[in-house]
Amino acid sequence: MAKDKENTKNFVLRLDAKTMEAVEKWAADEFRSVNGQLQWIITEALKKNKRM
C-alpha cells in the first residue's frame, strides 16, 4: 500500500492495549507493519461499504 508522501496525511490513533496487541498479531501473521495493516483494514472497510 505504498503511496506518495504528498498524498498521505498523518494522524494520531489511540487504541487500548488489548486492541493494539490484536492488531500487532494480525499484522505479523500477514507479514505487514502495524501501519500497513491498519491501512488495509480501513481500505477494505471503505470498499465493503461502497465508500471508496
mmCIF entry with sequence, helices, sheets and N, C-alpha, C, O atoms, coordinates in Angstrom:
data_MODEL
# 
_entry.id   MODEL 
# 
_entity.id                         1 
_entity.type                       polymer 
_entity.pdbx_number_of_molecules   1 
# 
_entity_poly.entity_id                      1 
_entity_poly.type                           'polypeptide(L)' 
_entity_poly.nstd_linkage                   no 
_entity_poly.nstd_monomer                   no 
_entity_poly.pdbx_seq_one_letter_code       MAKDKENTKNFVLRLDAKTMEAVEKWAADEFRSVNGQLQWIITEALKKNKRM 
_entity_poly.pdbx_seq_one_letter_code_can   MAKDKENTKNFVLRLDAKTMEAVEKWAADEFRSVNGQLQWIITEALKKNKRM 
_entity_poly.pdbx_strand_id                 A 
# 
loop_
_entity_poly_seq.entity_id 
_entity_poly_seq.num 
_entity_poly_seq.mon_id 
_entity_poly_seq.hetero 
1 1  MET n 
1 2  ALA n 
1 3  LYS n 
1 4  ASP n 
1 5  LYS n 
1 6  GLU n 
1 7  ASN n 
1 8  THR n 
1 9  LYS n 
1 10 ASN n 
1 11 PHE n 
1 12 VAL n 
1 13 LEU n 
1 14 ARG n 
1 15 LEU n 
1 16 ASP n 
1 17 ALA n 
1 18 LYS n 
1 19 THR n 
1 20 MET n 
1 21 GLU n 
1 22 ALA n 
1 23 VAL n 
1 24 GLU n 
1 25 LYS n 
1 26 TRP n 
1 27 ALA n 
1 28 ALA n 
1 29 ASP n 
1 30 GLU n 
1 31 PHE n 
1 32 ARG n 
1 33 SER n 
1 34 VAL n 
1 35 ASN n 
1 36 GLY n 
1 37 GLN n 
1 38 LEU n 
1 39 GLN n 
1 40 TRP n 
1 41 ILE n 
1 42 ILE n 
1 43 THR n 
1 44 GLU n 
1 45 ALA n 
1 46 LEU n 
1 47 LYS n 
1 48 LYS n 
1 49 ASN n 
1 50 LYS n 
1 51 ARG n 
1 52 MET n 
# 
_struct_asym.id          A 
_struct_asym.entity_id   1 
# 
loop_
_struct_conf.conf_type_id 
_struct_conf.id 
_struct_conf.pdbx_PDB_helix_id 
_struct_conf.beg_label_comp_id 
_struct_conf.beg_label_asym_id 
_struct_conf.beg_label_seq_id 
_struct_conf.pdbx_beg_PDB_ins_code 
_struct_conf.end_label_comp_id 
_struct_conf.end_label_asym_id 
_struct_conf.end_label_seq_id 
_struct_conf.pdbx_end_PDB_ins_code 
_struct_conf.beg_auth_comp_id 
_struct_conf.beg_auth_asym_id 
_struct_conf.beg_auth_seq_id 
_struct_conf.end_auth_comp_id 
_struct_conf.end_auth_asym_id 
_struct_conf.end_auth_seq_id 
_struct_conf.pdbx_PDB_helix_class 
_struct_conf.details 
_struct_conf.pdbx_PDB_helix_length 
HELX_P HELX_P1 AA1 LYS A 5  ? ASN A 7  ? LYS A 5  ASN A 7  5 ? 3  
HELX_P HELX_P2 AA2 ALA A 17 ? ASP A 29 ? ALA A 17 ASP A 29 1 ? 13 
HELX_P HELX_P3 AA3 VAL A 34 ? LYS A 48 ? VAL A 34 LYS A 48 1 ? 15 
# 
_struct_conf_type.id          HELX_P 
_struct_conf_type.criteria    ? 
_struct_conf_type.reference   ? 
# 
loop_
_atom_site.group_PDB 
_atom_site.id 
_atom_site.type_symbol 
_atom_site.label_atom_id 
_atom_site.label_alt_id 
_atom_site.label_comp_id 
_atom_site.label_asym_id 
_atom_site.label_entity_id 
_atom_site.label_seq_id 
_atom_site.pdbx_PDB_ins_code 
_atom_site.Cartn_x 
_atom_site.Cartn_y 
_atom_site.Cartn_z 
_atom_site.occupancy 
_atom_site.B_iso_or_equiv 
_atom_site.pdbx_formal_charge 
_atom_site.auth_seq_id 
_atom_site.auth_comp_id 
_atom_site.auth_asym_id 
_atom_site.auth_atom_id 
_atom_site.pdbx_PDB_model_num 
ATOM 1   N N  . MET A 1 1  ? 0.809   -1.190  0.000  1.00 0.00 ? 1  MET A N  1 
ATOM 2   C CA . MET A 1 1  ? 0.000   0.000   0.000  1.00 0.00 ? 1  MET A CA 1 
ATOM 3   C C  . MET A 1 1  ? 0.853   1.255   0.000  1.00 0.00 ? 1  MET A C  1 
ATOM 4   O O  . MET A 1 1  ? 0.487   2.253   0.622  1.00 0.00 ? 1  MET A O  1 
ATOM 5   N N  . ALA A 1 2  ? 1.964   1.221   -0.675 1.00 0.00 ? 2  ALA A N  1 
ATOM 6   C CA . ALA A 1 2  ? 2.825   2.399   -0.725 1.00 0.00 ? 2  ALA A CA 1 
ATOM 7   C C  . ALA A 1 2  ? 2.137   3.508   -1.497 1.00 0.00 ? 2  ALA A C  1 
ATOM 8   O O  . ALA A 1 2  ? 1.632   3.296   -2.599 1.00 0.00 ? 2  ALA A O  1 
ATOM 9   N N  . LYS A 1 3  ? 2.124   4.662   -0.921 1.00 0.00 ? 3  LYS A N  1 
ATOM 10  C CA . LYS A 1 3  ? 1.521   5.841   -1.541 1.00 0.00 ? 3  LYS A CA 1 
ATOM 11  C C  . LYS A 1 3  ? 2.562   6.937   -1.558 1.00 0.00 ? 3  LYS A C  1 
ATOM 12  O O  . LYS A 1 3  ? 3.504   6.920   -0.765 1.00 0.00 ? 3  LYS A O  1 
ATOM 13  N N  . ASP A 1 4  ? 2.398   7.897   -2.462 1.00 0.00 ? 4  ASP A N  1 
ATOM 14  C CA . ASP A 1 4  ? 3.282   9.054   -2.462 1.00 0.00 ? 4  ASP A CA 1 
ATOM 15  C C  . ASP A 1 4  ? 3.124   9.792   -1.153 1.00 0.00 ? 4  ASP A C  1 
ATOM 16  O O  . ASP A 1 4  ? 2.014   9.933   -0.639 1.00 0.00 ? 4  ASP A O  1 
ATOM 17  N N  . LYS A 1 5  ? 4.250   10.270  -0.604 1.00 0.00 ? 5  LYS A N  1 
ATOM 18  C CA . LYS A 1 5  ? 4.168   11.015  0.654  1.00 0.00 ? 5  LYS A CA 1 
ATOM 19  C C  . LYS A 1 5  ? 3.303   12.249  0.511  1.00 0.00 ? 5  LYS A C  1 
ATOM 20  O O  . LYS A 1 5  ? 2.695   12.690  1.486  1.00 0.00 ? 5  LYS A O  1 
ATOM 21  N N  . GLU A 1 6  ? 3.234   12.816  -0.685 1.00 0.00 ? 6  GLU A N  1 
ATOM 22  C CA . GLU A 1 6  ? 2.413   14.001  -0.926 1.00 0.00 ? 6  GLU A CA 1 
ATOM 23  C C  . GLU A 1 6  ? 0.931   13.691  -0.741 1.00 0.00 ? 6  GLU A C  1 
ATOM 24  O O  . GLU A 1 6  ? 0.150   14.600  -0.459 1.00 0.00 ? 6  GLU A O  1 
ATOM 25  N N  . ASN A 1 7  ? 0.525   12.439  -0.891 1.00 0.00 ? 7  ASN A N  1 
ATOM 26  C CA . ASN A 1 7  ? -0.882  12.061  -0.830 1.00 0.00 ? 7  ASN A CA 1 
ATOM 27  C C  . ASN A 1 7  ? -1.277  11.439  0.507  1.00 0.00 ? 7  ASN A C  1 
ATOM 28  O O  . ASN A 1 7  ? -2.397  10.948  0.650  1.00 0.00 ? 7  ASN A O  1 
ATOM 29  N N  . THR A 1 8  ? -0.382  11.454  1.478  1.00 0.00 ? 8  THR A N  1 
ATOM 30  C CA . THR A 1 8  ? -0.717  10.856  2.767  1.00 0.00 ? 8  THR A CA 1 
ATOM 31  C C  . THR A 1 8  ? -0.879  11.939  3.824  1.00 0.00 ? 8  THR A C  1 
ATOM 32  O O  . THR A 1 8  ? -0.278  13.011  3.749  1.00 0.00 ? 8  THR A O  1 
ATOM 33  N N  . LYS A 1 9  ? -1.710  11.623  4.808  1.00 0.00 ? 9  LYS A N  1 
ATOM 34  C CA . LYS A 1 9  ? -1.910  12.520  5.946  1.00 0.00 ? 9  LYS A CA 1 
ATOM 35  C C  . LYS A 1 9  ? -1.652  11.726  7.213  1.00 0.00 ? 9  LYS A C  1 
ATOM 36  O O  . LYS A 1 9  ? -2.042  10.564  7.323  1.00 0.00 ? 9  LYS A O  1 
ATOM 37  N N  . ASN A 1 10 ? -1.003  12.354  8.153  1.00 0.00 ? 10 ASN A N  1 
ATOM 38  C CA . ASN A 1 10 ? -0.712  11.719  9.426  1.00 0.00 ? 10 ASN A CA 1 
ATOM 39  C C  . ASN A 1 10 ? -1.791  12.069  10.439 1.00 0.00 ? 10 ASN A C  1 
ATOM 40  O O  . ASN A 1 10 ? -2.362  13.159  10.399 1.00 0.00 ? 10 ASN A O  1 
ATOM 41  N N  . PHE A 1 11 ? -2.067  11.133  11.352 1.00 0.00 ? 11 PHE A N  1 
ATOM 42  C CA . PHE A 1 11 ? -2.978  11.409  12.455 1.00 0.00 ? 11 PHE A CA 1 
ATOM 43  C C  . PHE A 1 11 ? -2.644  10.476  13.604 1.00 0.00 ? 11 PHE A C  1 
ATOM 44  O O  . PHE A 1 11 ? -2.038  9.422   13.416 1.00 0.00 ? 11 PHE A O  1 
ATOM 45  N N  . VAL A 1 12 ? -3.043  10.877  14.776 1.00 0.00 ? 12 VAL A N  1 
ATOM 46  C CA . VAL A 1 12 ? -2.789  10.076  15.969 1.00 0.00 ? 12 VAL A CA 1 
ATOM 47  C C  . VAL A 1 12 ? -3.992  9.174   16.206 1.00 0.00 ? 12 VAL A C  1 
ATOM 48  O O  . VAL A 1 12 ? -5.138  9.617   16.126 1.00 0.00 ? 12 VAL A O  1 
ATOM 49  N N  . LEU A 1 13 ? -3.725  7.917   16.495 1.00 0.00 ? 13 LEU A N  1 
ATOM 50  C CA . LEU A 1 13 ? -4.785  6.956   16.793 1.00 0.00 ? 13 LEU A CA 1 
ATOM 51  C C  . LEU A 1 13 ? -4.477  6.322   18.140 1.00 0.00 ? 13 LEU A C  1 
ATOM 52  O O  . LEU A 1 13 ? -3.398  5.763   18.341 1.00 0.00 ? 13 LEU A O  1 
ATOM 53  N N  . ARG A 1 14 ? -5.407  6.410   19.042 1.00 0.00 ? 14 ARG A N  1 
ATOM 54  C CA . ARG A 1 14 ? -5.226  5.788   20.353 1.00 0.00 ? 14 ARG A CA 1 
ATOM 55  C C  . ARG A 1 14 ? -6.052  4.505   20.401 1.00 0.00 ? 14 ARG A C  1 
ATOM 56  O O  . ARG A 1 14 ? -7.250  4.506   20.119 1.00 0.00 ? 14 ARG A O  1 
ATOM 57  N N  . LEU A 1 15 ? -5.389  3.419   20.762 1.00 0.00 ? 15 LEU A N  1 
ATOM 58  C CA . LEU A 1 15 ? -6.048  2.122   20.907 1.00 0.00 ? 15 LEU A CA 1 
ATOM 59  C C  . LEU A 1 15 ? -5.765  1.586   22.296 1.00 0.00 ? 15 LEU A C  1 
ATOM 60  O O  . LEU A 1 15 ? -4.693  1.824   22.851 1.00 0.00 ? 15 LEU A O  1 
ATOM 61  N N  . ASP A 1 16 ? -6.717  0.868   22.856 1.00 0.00 ? 16 ASP A N  1 
ATOM 62  C CA . ASP A 1 16 ? -6.437  0.226   24.133 1.00 0.00 ? 16 ASP A CA 1 
ATOM 63  C C  . ASP A 1 16 ? -5.429  -0.896  23.890 1.00 0.00 ? 16 ASP A C  1 
ATOM 64  O O  . ASP A 1 16 ? -5.281  -1.373  22.765 1.00 0.00 ? 16 ASP A O  1 
ATOM 65  N N  . ALA A 1 17 ? -4.750  -1.305  24.934 1.00 0.00 ? 17 ALA A N  1 
ATOM 66  C CA . ALA A 1 17 ? -3.660  -2.269  24.826 1.00 0.00 ? 17 ALA A CA 1 
ATOM 67  C C  . ALA A 1 17 ? -4.101  -3.591  24.194 1.00 0.00 ? 17 ALA A C  1 
ATOM 68  O O  . ALA A 1 17 ? -3.375  -4.165  23.382 1.00 0.00 ? 17 ALA A O  1 
ATOM 69  N N  . LYS A 1 18 ? -5.270  -4.064  24.558 1.00 0.00 ? 18 LYS A N  1 
ATOM 70  C CA . LYS A 1 18 ? -5.764  -5.344  24.040 1.00 0.00 ? 18 LYS A CA 1 
ATOM 71  C C  . LYS A 1 18 ? -6.007  -5.273  22.526 1.00 0.00 ? 18 LYS A C  1 
ATOM 72  O O  . LYS A 1 18 ? -5.670  -6.207  21.799 1.00 0.00 ? 18 LYS A O  1 
ATOM 73  N N  . THR A 1 19 ? -6.590  -4.171  22.057 1.00 0.00 ? 19 THR A N  1 
ATOM 74  C CA . THR A 1 19 ? -6.831  -3.989  20.627 1.00 0.00 ? 19 THR A CA 1 
ATOM 75  C C  . THR A 1 19 ? -5.510  -3.878  19.882 1.00 0.00 ? 19 THR A C  1 
ATOM 76  O O  . THR A 1 19 ? -5.350  -4.465  18.811 1.00 0.00 ? 19 THR A O  1 
ATOM 77  N N  . MET A 1 20 ? -4.557  -3.128  20.441 1.00 0.00 ? 20 MET A N  1 
ATOM 78  C CA . MET A 1 20 ? -3.261  -2.951  19.793 1.00 0.00 ? 20 MET A CA 1 
ATOM 79  C C  . MET A 1 20 ? -2.539  -4.286  19.679 1.00 0.00 ? 20 MET A C  1 
ATOM 80  O O  . MET A 1 20 ? -1.936  -4.572  18.645 1.00 0.00 ? 20 MET A O  1 
ATOM 81  N N  . GLU A 1 21 ? -2.590  -5.093  20.705 1.00 0.00 ? 21 GLU A N  1 
ATOM 82  C CA . GLU A 1 21 ? -1.961  -6.420  20.657 1.00 0.00 ? 21 GLU A CA 1 
ATOM 83  C C  . GLU A 1 21 ? -2.584  -7.277  19.558 1.00 0.00 ? 21 GLU A C  1 
ATOM 84  O O  . GLU A 1 21 ? -1.875  -7.992  18.850 1.00 0.00 ? 21 GLU A O  1 
ATOM 85  N N  . ALA A 1 22 ? -3.894  -7.207  19.416 1.00 0.00 ? 22 ALA A N  1 
ATOM 86  C CA . ALA A 1 22 ? -4.578  -7.987  18.382 1.00 0.00 ? 22 ALA A CA 1 
ATOM 87  C C  . ALA A 1 22 ? -4.169  -7.510  16.991 1.00 0.00 ? 22 ALA A C  1 
ATOM 88  O O  . ALA A 1 22 ? -3.946  -8.326  16.097 1.00 0.00 ? 22 ALA A O  1 
ATOM 89  N N  . VAL A 1 23 ? -4.070  -6.189  16.802 1.00 0.00 ? 23 VAL A N  1 
ATOM 90  C CA . VAL A 1 23 ? -3.657  -5.646  15.501 1.00 0.00 ? 23 VAL A CA 1 
ATOM 91  C C  . VAL A 1 23 ? -2.204  -6.029  15.214 1.00 0.00 ? 23 VAL A C  1 
ATOM 92  O O  . VAL A 1 23 ? -1.875  -6.391  14.085 1.00 0.00 ? 23 VAL A O  1 
ATOM 93  N N  . GLU A 1 24 ? -1.343  -5.955  16.209 1.00 0.00 ? 24 GLU A N  1 
ATOM 94  C CA . GLU A 1 24 ? 0.066   -6.333  16.024 1.00 0.00 ? 24 GLU A CA 1 
ATOM 95  C C  . GLU A 1 24 ? 0.189   -7.801  15.624 1.00 0.00 ? 24 GLU A C  1 
ATOM 96  O O  . GLU A 1 24 ? 0.971   -8.137  14.735 1.00 0.00 ? 24 GLU A O  1 
ATOM 97  N N  . LYS A 1 25 ? -0.576  -8.675  16.275 1.00 0.00 ? 25 LYS A N  1 
ATOM 98  C CA . LYS A 1 25 ? -0.523  -10.101 15.939 1.00 0.00 ? 25 LYS A CA 1 
ATOM 99  C C  . LYS A 1 25 ? -1.044  -10.330 14.525 1.00 0.00 ? 25 LYS A C  1 
ATOM 100 O O  . LYS A 1 25 ? -0.437  -11.081 13.762 1.00 0.00 ? 25 LYS A O  1 
ATOM 101 N N  . TRP A 1 26 ? -2.151  -9.700  14.164 1.00 0.00 ? 26 TRP A N  1 
ATOM 102 C CA . TRP A 1 26 ? -2.734  -9.837  12.834 1.00 0.00 ? 26 TRP A CA 1 
ATOM 103 C C  . TRP A 1 26 ? -1.738  -9.357  11.784 1.00 0.00 ? 26 TRP A C  1 
ATOM 104 O O  . TRP A 1 26 ? -1.548  -10.012 10.760 1.00 0.00 ? 26 TRP A O  1 
ATOM 105 N N  . ALA A 1 27 ? -1.111  -8.228  12.035 1.00 0.00 ? 27 ALA A N  1 
ATOM 106 C CA . ALA A 1 27 ? -0.129  -7.690  11.094 1.00 0.00 ? 27 ALA A CA 1 
ATOM 107 C C  . ALA A 1 27 ? 1.033   -8.662  10.923 1.00 0.00 ? 27 ALA A C  1 
ATOM 108 O O  . ALA A 1 27 ? 1.463   -8.924  9.799  1.00 0.00 ? 27 ALA A O  1 
ATOM 109 N N  . ALA A 1 28 ? 1.536   -9.191  12.013 1.00 0.00 ? 28 ALA A N  1 
ATOM 110 C CA . ALA A 1 28 ? 2.649   -10.147 11.947 1.00 0.00 ? 28 ALA A CA 1 
ATOM 111 C C  . ALA A 1 28 ? 2.244   -11.411 11.181 1.00 0.00 ? 28 ALA A C  1 
ATOM 112 O O  . ALA A 1 28 ? 3.028   -11.944 10.397 1.00 0.00 ? 28 ALA A O  1 
ATOM 113 N N  . ASP A 1 29 ? 1.032   -11.878 11.410 1.00 0.00 ? 29 ASP A N  1 
ATOM 114 C CA . ASP A 1 29 ? 0.535   -13.073 10.720 1.00 0.00 ? 29 ASP A CA 1 
ATOM 115 C C  . ASP A 1 29 ? 0.485   -12.869 9.209  1.00 0.00 ? 29 ASP A C  1 
ATOM 116 O O  . ASP A 1 29 ? 0.638   -13.827 8.451  1.00 0.00 ? 29 ASP A O  1 
ATOM 117 N N  . GLU A 1 30 ? 0.274   -11.642 8.769  1.00 0.00 ? 30 GLU A N  1 
ATOM 118 C CA . GLU A 1 30 ? 0.154   -11.341 7.341  1.00 0.00 ? 30 GLU A CA 1 
ATOM 119 C C  . GLU A 1 30 ? 1.388   -10.629 6.789  1.00 0.00 ? 30 GLU A C  1 
ATOM 120 O O  . GLU A 1 30 ? 1.361   -10.091 5.681  1.00 0.00 ? 30 GLU A O  1 
ATOM 121 N N  . PHE A 1 31 ? 2.486   -10.632 7.583  1.00 0.00 ? 31 PHE A N  1 
ATOM 122 C CA . PHE A 1 31 ? 3.758   -10.042 7.162  1.00 0.00 ? 31 PHE A CA 1 
ATOM 123 C C  . PHE A 1 31 ? 3.619   -8.577  6.759  1.00 0.00 ? 31 PHE A C  1 
ATOM 124 O O  . PHE A 1 31 ? 4.196   -8.143  5.762  1.00 0.00 ? 31 PHE A O  1 
ATOM 125 N N  . ARG A 1 32 ? 2.855   -7.825  7.536  1.00 0.00 ? 32 ARG A N  1 
ATOM 126 C CA . ARG A 1 32 ? 2.672   -6.389  7.326  1.00 0.00 ? 32 ARG A CA 1 
ATOM 127 C C  . ARG A 1 32 ? 3.137   -5.646  8.562  1.00 0.00 ? 32 ARG A C  1 
ATOM 128 O O  . ARG A 1 32 ? 3.228   -6.216  9.650  1.00 0.00 ? 32 ARG A O  1 
ATOM 129 N N  . SER A 1 33 ? 3.429   -4.364  8.384  1.00 0.00 ? 33 SER A N  1 
ATOM 130 C CA . SER A 1 33 ? 3.649   -3.495  9.541  1.00 0.00 ? 33 SER A CA 1 
ATOM 131 C C  . SER A 1 33 ? 2.289   -3.201  10.159 1.00 0.00 ? 33 SER A C  1 
ATOM 132 O O  . SER A 1 33 ? 1.254   -3.419  9.529  1.00 0.00 ? 33 SER A O  1 
ATOM 133 N N  . VAL A 1 34 ? 2.294   -2.714  11.375 1.00 0.00 ? 34 VAL A N  1 
ATOM 134 C CA . VAL A 1 34 ? 1.035   -2.336  12.014 1.00 0.00 ? 34 VAL A CA 1 
ATOM 135 C C  . VAL A 1 34 ? 0.376   -1.226  11.194 1.00 0.00 ? 34 VAL A C  1 
ATOM 136 O O  . VAL A 1 34 ? -0.833  -1.259  10.967 1.00 0.00 ? 34 VAL A O  1 
ATOM 137 N N  . ASN A 1 35 ? 1.160   -0.249  10.752 1.00 0.00 ? 35 ASN A N  1 
ATOM 138 C CA . ASN A 1 35 ? 0.610   0.833   9.941  1.00 0.00 ? 35 ASN A CA 1 
ATOM 139 C C  . ASN A 1 35 ? -0.011  0.276   8.657  1.00 0.00 ? 35 ASN A C  1 
ATOM 140 O O  . ASN A 1 35 ? -1.124  0.651   8.288  1.00 0.00 ? 35 ASN A O  1 
ATOM 141 N N  . GLY A 1 36 ? 0.706   -0.612  7.986  1.00 0.00 ? 36 GLY A N  1 
ATOM 142 C CA . GLY A 1 36 ? 0.180   -1.218  6.762  1.00 0.00 ? 36 GLY A CA 1 
ATOM 143 C C  . GLY A 1 36 ? -1.088  -2.010  7.014  1.00 0.00 ? 36 GLY A C  1 
ATOM 144 O O  . GLY A 1 36 ? -2.012  -1.994  6.200  1.00 0.00 ? 36 GLY A O  1 
ATOM 145 N N  . GLN A 1 37 ? -1.133  -2.700  8.136  1.00 0.00 ? 37 GLN A N  1 
ATOM 146 C CA . GLN A 1 37 ? -2.325  -3.484  8.485  1.00 0.00 ? 37 GLN A CA 1 
ATOM 147 C C  . GLN A 1 37 ? -3.518  -2.566  8.721  1.00 0.00 ? 37 GLN A C  1 
ATOM 148 O O  . GLN A 1 37 ? -4.621  -2.846  8.252  1.00 0.00 ? 37 GLN A O  1 
ATOM 149 N N  . LEU A 1 38 ? -3.301  -1.477  9.443  1.00 0.00 ? 38 LEU A N  1 
ATOM 150 C CA . LEU A 1 38 ? -4.396  -0.534  9.692  1.00 0.00 ? 38 LEU A CA 1 
ATOM 151 C C  . LEU A 1 38 ? -4.874  0.103   8.396  1.00 0.00 ? 38 LEU A C  1 
ATOM 152 O O  . LEU A 1 38 ? -6.075  0.296   8.209  1.00 0.00 ? 38 LEU A O  1 
ATOM 153 N N  . GLN A 1 39 ? -3.947  0.431   7.498  1.00 0.00 ? 39 GLN A N  1 
ATOM 154 C CA . GLN A 1 39 ? -4.342  0.981   6.203  1.00 0.00 ? 39 GLN A CA 1 
ATOM 155 C C  . GLN A 1 39 ? -5.182  -0.029  5.438  1.00 0.00 ? 39 GLN A C  1 
ATOM 156 O O  . GLN A 1 39 ? -6.190  0.334   4.831  1.00 0.00 ? 39 GLN A O  1 
ATOM 157 N N  . TRP A 1 40 ? -4.777  -1.290  5.461  1.00 0.00 ? 40 TRP A N  1 
ATOM 158 C CA . TRP A 1 40 ? -5.510  -2.347  4.762  1.00 0.00 ? 40 TRP A CA 1 
ATOM 159 C C  . TRP A 1 40 ? -6.913  -2.519  5.360  1.00 0.00 ? 40 TRP A C  1 
ATOM 160 O O  . TRP A 1 40 ? -7.896  -2.608  4.624  1.00 0.00 ? 40 TRP A O  1 
ATOM 161 N N  . ILE A 1 41 ? -7.003  -2.565  6.691  1.00 0.00 ? 41 ILE A N  1 
ATOM 162 C CA . ILE A 1 41 ? -8.302  -2.726  7.364  1.00 0.00 ? 41 ILE A CA 1 
ATOM 163 C C  . ILE A 1 41 ? -9.244  -1.586  6.977  1.00 0.00 ? 41 ILE A C  1 
ATOM 164 O O  . ILE A 1 41 ? -10.405 -1.821  6.642  1.00 0.00 ? 41 ILE A O  1 
ATOM 165 N N  . ILE A 1 42 ? -8.747  -0.373  7.024  1.00 0.00 ? 42 ILE A N  1 
ATOM 166 C CA . ILE A 1 42 ? -9.584  0.793   6.709  1.00 0.00 ? 42 ILE A CA 1 
ATOM 167 C C  . ILE A 1 42 ? -10.006 0.768   5.247  1.00 0.00 ? 42 ILE A C  1 
ATOM 168 O O  . ILE A 1 42 ? -11.173 1.008   4.935  1.00 0.00 ? 42 ILE A O  1 
ATOM 169 N N  . THR A 1 43 ? -9.072  0.482   4.350  1.00 0.00 ? 43 THR A N  1 
ATOM 170 C CA . THR A 1 43 ? -9.392  0.436   2.914  1.00 0.00 ? 43 THR A CA 1 
ATOM 171 C C  . THR A 1 43 ? -10.439 -0.636  2.621  1.00 0.00 ? 43 THR A C  1 
ATOM 172 O O  . THR A 1 43 ? -11.383 -0.389  1.870  1.00 0.00 ? 43 THR A O  1 
ATOM 173 N N  . GLU A 1 44 ? -10.282 -1.812  3.202  1.00 0.00 ? 44 GLU A N  1 
ATOM 174 C CA . GLU A 1 44 ? -11.249 -2.900  2.994  1.00 0.00 ? 44 GLU A CA 1 
ATOM 175 C C  . GLU A 1 44 ? -12.641 -2.516  3.523  1.00 0.00 ? 44 GLU A C  1 
ATOM 176 O O  . GLU A 1 44 ? -13.653 -2.797  2.880  1.00 0.00 ? 44 GLU A O  1 
ATOM 177 N N  . ALA A 1 45 ? -12.683 -1.881  4.683  1.00 0.00 ? 45 ALA A N  1 
ATOM 178 C CA . ALA A 1 45 ? -13.984 -1.463  5.253  1.00 0.00 ? 45 ALA A CA 1 
ATOM 179 C C  . ALA A 1 45 ? -14.645 -0.422  4.349  1.00 0.00 ? 45 ALA A C  1 
ATOM 180 O O  . ALA A 1 45 ? -15.857 -0.466  4.135  1.00 0.00 ? 45 ALA A O  1 
ATOM 181 N N  . LEU A 1 46 ? -13.856 0.512   3.820  1.00 0.00 ? 46 LEU A N  1 
ATOM 182 C CA . LEU A 1 46 ? -14.407 1.524   2.923  1.00 0.00 ? 46 LEU A CA 1 
ATOM 183 C C  . LEU A 1 46 ? -14.938 0.901   1.634  1.00 0.00 ? 46 LEU A C  1 
ATOM 184 O O  . LEU A 1 46 ? -16.010 1.277   1.159  1.00 0.00 ? 46 LEU A O  1 
ATOM 185 N N  . LYS A 1 47 ? -14.201 -0.041  1.074  1.00 0.00 ? 47 LYS A N  1 
ATOM 186 C CA . LYS A 1 47 ? -14.651 -0.732  -0.150 1.00 0.00 ? 47 LYS A CA 1 
ATOM 187 C C  . LYS A 1 47 ? -15.925 -1.528  0.123  1.00 0.00 ? 47 LYS A C  1 
ATOM 188 O O  . LYS A 1 47 ? -16.876 -1.474  -0.656 1.00 0.00 ? 47 LYS A O  1 
ATOM 189 N N  . LYS A 1 48 ? -15.938 -2.268  1.234  1.00 0.00 ? 48 LYS A N  1 
ATOM 190 C CA . LYS A 1 48 ? -17.096 -3.095  1.572  1.00 0.00 ? 48 LYS A CA 1 
ATOM 191 C C  . LYS A 1 48 ? -18.364 -2.264  1.714  1.00 0.00 ? 48 LYS A C  1 
ATOM 192 O O  . LYS A 1 48 ? -19.452 -2.712  1.353  1.00 0.00 ? 48 LYS A O  1 
ATOM 193 N N  . ASN A 1 49 ? -18.222 -1.073  2.232  1.00 0.00 ? 49 ASN A N  1 
ATOM 194 C CA . ASN A 1 49 ? -19.380 -0.198  2.448  1.00 0.00 ? 49 ASN A CA 1 
ATOM 195 C C  . ASN A 1 49 ? -19.592 0.797   1.308  1.00 0.00 ? 49 ASN A C  1 
ATOM 196 O O  . ASN A 1 49 ? -20.326 1.775   1.446  1.00 0.00 ? 49 ASN A O  1 
ATOM 197 N N  . LYS A 1 50 ? -18.930 0.526   0.175  1.00 0.00 ? 50 LYS A N  1 
ATOM 198 C CA . LYS A 1 50 ? -19.074 1.340   -1.032 1.00 0.00 ? 50 LYS A CA 1 
ATOM 199 C C  . LYS A 1 50 ? -18.848 2.818   -0.777 1.00 0.00 ? 50 LYS A C  1 
ATOM 200 O O  . LYS A 1 50 ? -19.589 3.671   -1.265 1.00 0.00 ? 50 LYS A O  1 
ATOM 201 N N  . ARG A 1 51 ? -17.822 3.102   -0.013 1.00 0.00 ? 51 ARG A N  1 
ATOM 202 C CA . ARG A 1 51 ? -17.464 4.487   0.271  1.00 0.00 ? 51 ARG A CA 1 
ATOM 203 C C  . ARG A 1 51 ? -16.144 4.857   -0.385 1.00 0.00 ? 51 ARG A C  1 
ATOM 204 O O  . ARG A 1 51 ? -15.635 5.964   -0.210 1.00 0.00 ? 51 ARG A O  1 
ATOM 205 N N  . MET A 1 52 ? -15.600 3.918   -1.140 1.00 0.00 ? 52 MET A N  1 
ATOM 206 C CA . MET A 1 52 ? -14.343 4.166   -1.833 1.00 0.00 ? 52 MET A CA 1 
ATOM 207 C C  . MET A 1 52 ? -14.387 3.506   -3.187 1.00 0.00 ? 52 MET A C  1 
ATOM 208 O O  . MET A 1 52 ? -13.421 3.590   -3.946 1.00 0.00 ? 52 MET A O  1 
# 
